[in-house]
Amino acid sequence: MDPLLAFRAEFPILERCCYLVSNSLGAMPRAVADRLAEYVDQWSERGVRAWAEGWWEMPLTVGNEVAPLIGAGAGEVAMVPTVTLAQSAVVSALDYPASRGEIVMSALDFPSVRYAIEQLAPRFGAHVTVVPSDDGITIDVERLCAAITERTRLVAISHVLFRSASIVDVRRVCVHAHGVGALVSLDGYHAAGVMPVDVRAIGCDFYSGGVLKWLCGGPGGAFLWSDPQATTAMTPAITGWQAHAHPFSFADRMDYASGAWRWLGGTPSVPALYANIEGPRLLRRAGIDAVRAKSKRQTARLIALADARGYVVSAPRDADARGGTVAFDVPHAAEVARALLARDVVIDFRPGAGIRVAPHFYTSDVEVERVVGEIDDILRTGAWRAFEGVTSTVT
């Protein structure tokens, strides 16, 4: 028996479909409806007074729900709207002298973050060096470290690569980067909630991620941790009044608050924060070590099923080097993905990777077998042809 299946009752969508896309959007916890109703009641009954009765502090209150899942302490994690903004704020907080004006990224980092940093860098006198991938699945850590030199100010890379779920040896990167005087900011969107994360053991300076995916928190909830000792005097240029030490003084000049507060921006999105609470709580109850063990087992089964059919797998074979997603390419993959969605088997498709399947702690082994069985049937019967020429995005 799988004890983690006891959590299935907490996720209503599992009663209606085979949900295998937690790498894109985690299933909504049942209790989120209660939290959003709580927000509505507070707004309705307390009006503007709700700000002083908990709303203003919510970016750190909810951050405290996430903190134990990344090895951070209370008051060290700030909730922000997106990881793109979190990484941009980090870039904006640093100086870039001519001798150290480089930001190192990889070719397999999430494009949204690269778009922002590549646009920001020249405005701050910096430039971006992108380390390529030889196989489109992994980033060679030796090559990555070789690119990080005394000219590097910041390394801004992913902990787990979004297309392939390949885990980067970020501890090694941090040791090397610090050895040459560079800082490291990690995007842990595809790590937090599906594998153990300990920011202090990793040794990074910044760690951002989101509750949208594996943490089952919904849109509008990302987080940023910064090493309190290394970043206490930093002044991000991407900021707002919630980062002010005395925001309600409406002072003419910025005076940054201490700790995680200094990374906040303008008025927070309170409804999104209410929706972000329950997912991290459930993950902590489930136990991240148990979640990781199950993920490794089920993703290994997916790879075995794909191998048996000769599908090209875009994921590491070593379970210890693999996150929670398995992508495999099948004939007519985009059409097959749409056919799966029509059968209430919820996955996603990415060009260059194929169909991405992401079981989570609430996924049964029967569902893992089902997704591949449905692909077999769609290809055997030609059901994919009904979706030829359809151009709508596949999740």
Secondary structure, 3 states (H helix, E strand, C coil): CCHHHHHHHHCHHHHCCEECECCCCCCCCCCHHHHHHHHHHHHHHHHHHHHHHCCCCHHHHHHHHHHHHHCCCCCCEEEECCHHHHHHHHHHCCCCCHHHCEEEEECCCCHHHHHHHHHHHHHHCCEEEEECCCCCCCCCHHHHHHHCCCCEEEEEEECECCCCCEECCHHHHHHHHHHCCCEEEEECCCCECCECCCHHHHCCCEEEEECCCCCCCCCCCEEEEECHHHHCCCCCCCCCHHHECCHHHCCCCCCECCHHHHHCCCCCCHHHHHHCCHHHHHHHHHCHHHHHHHHHHHHHHHHHHHHHCCCEECCCCCHHHECCCEEEECCCHHHHHHHHHHCCEECEEECCCEEEEECCCCCCHHHHHHHHHHHHHHHHHCHHHHHCCCCCCCC
